[in-house]
């Protein structure tokens, strides 16, 4: 029965770590640009420069 208490404690700690990582990402602007990833597939890649011989 004591292992259940240990696992519940571990799961709560893990959930708090993920919640903290989420708030850190929000505060540092990780989710600010929602438009560019959706149109990135439509843009052509830059051609590779040919090597001079």
C-alpha positions as CSV (number, residue, x, y, z in Angstrom):
1,X,0.0,0.0,0.0
2,X,2.9,2.3,0.7
3,X,4.1,2.0,-3.0
4,X,0.8,3.7,-4.1
5,X,1.6,6.7,-1.9
6,X,5.1,6.8,-3.4
7,X,3.7,6.6,-7.0
8,X,1.1,9.3,-6.3
9,X,3.8,11.6,-4.9
10,X,6.1,10.9,-8.0
11,X,3.2,11.6,-10.4
12,X,2.4,14.9,-8.7
13,X,6.0,16.0,-8.7
14,X,6.3,15.1,-12.4
15,X,3.1,17.0,-13.2
16,X,4.4,20.1,-11.4
17,X,7.7,19.8,-13.4
18,X,5.8,19.7,-16.7
19,X,3.5,22.6,-15.6
20,X,6.6,24.6,-14.7
21,X,8.2,23.9,-18.1
22,X,5.0,25.0,-19.8
23,X,4.8,28.3,-17.9
24,X,8.6,28.8,-18.6
25,X,7.9,28.4,-22.4
26,X,5.0,30.8,-22.3
27,X,7.1,33.4,-20.5
28,X,10.0,33.1,-22.9
29,X,7.9,33.5,-26.0
30,X,8.0,29.9,-27.4
31,X,4.4,30.1,-28.6
32,X,4.3,33.6,-30.0
33,X,4.6,32.9,-33.8
34,X,1.7,30.8,-34.8
35,X,1.6,31.8,-38.5
36,X,5.1,31.0,-39.8
37,X,5.1,27.3,-39.3
38,X,1.8,26.9,-41.2
39,X,3.2,28.6,-44.3
40,X,6.8,27.4,-44.1
41,X,5.9,24.3,-46.2
42,X,4.8,26.7,-49.0
43,X,8.1,28.6,-49.3
44,X,10.8,27.4,-51.6
45,X,14.2,26.4,-50.1
46,X,17.1,28.5,-51.0
47,X,19.1,26.9,-53.8
48,X,22.5,25.5,-52.7
49,X,25.4,27.4,-54.1
50,X,27.4,25.6,-56.6
51,X,30.9,24.8,-55.7
52,X,33.6,26.5,-57.9
53,X,36.1,24.2,-59.4
